[in-house]
Amino acid sequence: MNSPPDLNPPDLQEPQYVSQPVQVAGILRRLQEAHALVHVSMPGGNETWLSAILEVHPVQGFLMLDELSPRDGHAVLMKSGRLIVTAQIQGVDISFAANLLGTGSSDGLAYYRVALPEGIRYWQRRASYRARISAAIVIPVSLQNAEGMVQHGELFDISAGGIGTRHKNSKGPVPLLGEVWEECRIKMPEQEVVCALEIRYVGQDSRNGQLRLGGRFVNITRPQLKSVEAFVAHLERENLRKRRRTRGN
């Protein structure tokens, strides 16, 4: 028996439920291209088996899953007809349920034709401390993709690994999970940071309806990373001072 990923650790954000077919296919393709091992279990069961996504066919509505390991999982899957898949890739935890459509074999190894899931639960694992930006401070952020489309917003929080943003009256294109926006500009007080950003979170603030994004820095230079780290440390010191003054009163 294999132990599946822990999908409820304290360092995970609130999970998203991704249901747009383009986004679902994109996440599955990331697992396929990374040759990531996935854990397969059956509804109501406690055992898990290892497998991998071989192919993703969004137009035809199915994916191909490799033979389960150990092989005793084959008979269990044939009987169940439905499976639950969990996986981790680049700090993101993924979980979905799907129906078995059929099976076959190649070179003595089984493979499974599985219906594309209706949705995927998607958690971002934070690897570093993220400092919240005070509501009194406005730090502009702009994102631009390869097609030149721009999304303007403000910094919500920041860490050495990435940022969270909020977008009032957003009119630009809404990024998709897993997309890399080629230019992310953060106008910090002392220096402007420019790098690429991989979108890890897309949501909406329930209080005001604002678009909320979260992302991981990509191709950030060492000097700019140092600037981000110094800014995070400054925010942390300021937050500590405020807490001490509050306790003192």
N, C-alpha and C positions, 0 to 999 in steps of 0.2 A: 504494500500500500504506500502511496506517495502522499505527502502533506501538501495541500493546496496553499496558494499565497494567502496571507492574513489580510482580508479585505477591510478590516476595521481598526487599523492601528491609529494611535493618537496623532500622528504627523500627516494624516490625510485630510484634504479638503472635503467639504460636503460633496457627495457624489452627484454627477450629472447623469441624466438619462438621454442618450443620443438616439434619435429615431429617424432623422433624415437619411434616406438611402445613400446619398453621396458621402455623408460623414461615416455611416456604418461601413461602407465599402472601403473608405480611406483608412479607417482604423484596422480593419482586417488585413488590408494590404501591407500596412506597417508591420504587423505580426509576421506575415508571410515573408516579406523582404528581409526581415531581421533574423529569419530562421529561429524564431522564439519558440521554446517549448511551451505547450499549453497543458493545463490540468483538466481532465475530463471526468465528470461524475454523472450519476444518474439521479433524477428527482427522487428524493426520499432515501437515498443511499448514503453510506458513509465512506465508501471506497473511492479512490481516485486513480486514474491512469494517465500516463504521459502520451502526448501526441504532438503534431505540428500541422499548421495550415499549408497545404501544398499549392493550392490554386484558389483564386477568388474570381467568380463570374457574376458581377452585379446585374448585367442585362438578363442573363438566364435565371438569376435568382438563387444561385447556390454556391457553395464553397466545397473544396475537396480537403478532407482531413486524413492524415496518415494513420497507419495501423496503431492501435492502442498498445501500450506497453505497461505491464506485462500483457501477454496475449489473451489471458482469461477475460479481459475486458470486452473482447469481441462478442462472446455469447451474451454477456450482460446487456450490451448495447443493442444487440439484435432483439432481445426480449423487451427492452424498455421502449425503443423507438424514439426516445427523446433524451437529450444530453444537456449538461451544463458545462460551460467552458470558462475557466479563469486563467488569467495570464498577467505577466508584468513586462513592461518594456519602457526603458528610459525614464524611470521614476513615475510611471503611470500604471495603475492597476485596472484591469479590464475584466468584466464578467458579462456573459450572455447565455441565454437558453435557446435551443433550436431543435428542429425535428429532423430525424434521419429520413432521407429520401431513398437511399439505395446503397449498395456496396458492391465492390469488385475486388480483383486481385491483380497484381503485376509482379513478376519475378518472385512469386511465392509470398508476397506481402499484401495484406488487405489494405484497402482504402475505402473511405466513406464519402458519399455524396450527401451533403447536409444543406438544408434550406438556410438562406441568409436570415439572420435573426431580425425580428421586427425592431429591436432596439438593443443598445449596449450600455451598461452602467460603466462609468468612467471616473476614476479617482486620480487626482494628482497628488503625488507624494512630495512633500516639501523637504528638501535636503538641507536648507539653511534658514536661520532666523530671518523673519520678514518684519520690517519695521513699518508701522502705520504712519501715514502722512496726516498731520493735523489739518482739520477743516479750514483753519485760518491761512494755510499755505496753499498756493496754487502753483503746481509745477506742470507746465504743458508737456504733452506727449503726442507725437504724430507717428502713425504707421503707414508705410507705403509698400504695396505689393509689386510683383514683377510687371503687372499691367499698368502701373502708374496710378492706381486708385489709392486714395488717402483716407484714413480714419483719424480724426482729431479727438483728443481727450485730455484727461488730467491724471496725474499719478495718484494712486490710492494707497499702495504699499510697495515696498522694494526690499530685495535681499541681494546677496552676492550672486545669486543664481538666476534672478528674474524679477518681474514686476507684476503688479496688479493695476489696472486702469479703470476709470469710469468715464462714460461718454454721454454728456448732456445733449439732447436734441440731435442724436447721431443721424447723419444723412449719408454717410459713406457705406460701402459694402460691409456686411457683417462677416468677419473671418470665420473659417471653419476649423474645427479641432484638427491639429496635426499640420496645418499649413505653416509655412515659414514665410513671414513678411520680411522682405529683403532690407528694408530700412526702418529702424525704430530710433526716433530722436527723443531724448529725454533732456529737457532744459533745466538741469539742476542749478542751484544758486552759483556754484563756483565754476562749473564746466558743463558743456553739452556733451552727452554721451550718444554715440551713434553706433549701432550694431544691427544684426538681424535678430528676429524674435520668432521663436516657435510657439504657436498658439496652443496652450494647454488647458484653458478654461474659457468657456463662453456662456454667459448667463445674464440674468436680468435682476436688478435690485427690486425686491418685492415692495419696498417702501415708496420708491419714486419712479420705478419703471426704467431707470437708466440702464444702458448696456454696460455690462461688466466683462472685462477680459483679463486673463492671466497668461503669462508667457515665460518661456525660458530663453535666456540670452544665448545667441549663436554667434560665433566668430567675433566675440568681444576681445579687444586688445588688452594686454596686461596693464598698460597705464590707465585705460578707462576702467578696468575692473578695480584697480586700486582706488580710483575716484569714487566708484560705487561703494566699495567697502568703507571708505572714510565717511561717506555721507550716511550710510547705515549706522555706523558707530556714533556719529553726531546725533542722529535721531534718537538712538537708544539712550544716550546721555540726557537729552532734553526730556524724554519721557520719564526717566528716573527722577530728574529734578522736580517735575510736575507732581509725581506721586509723593515725593517727600514733602513738598509744600502742602499737598492736600492732607497728608497724615498729620502734619504739624498744626494745621488749623482745627 
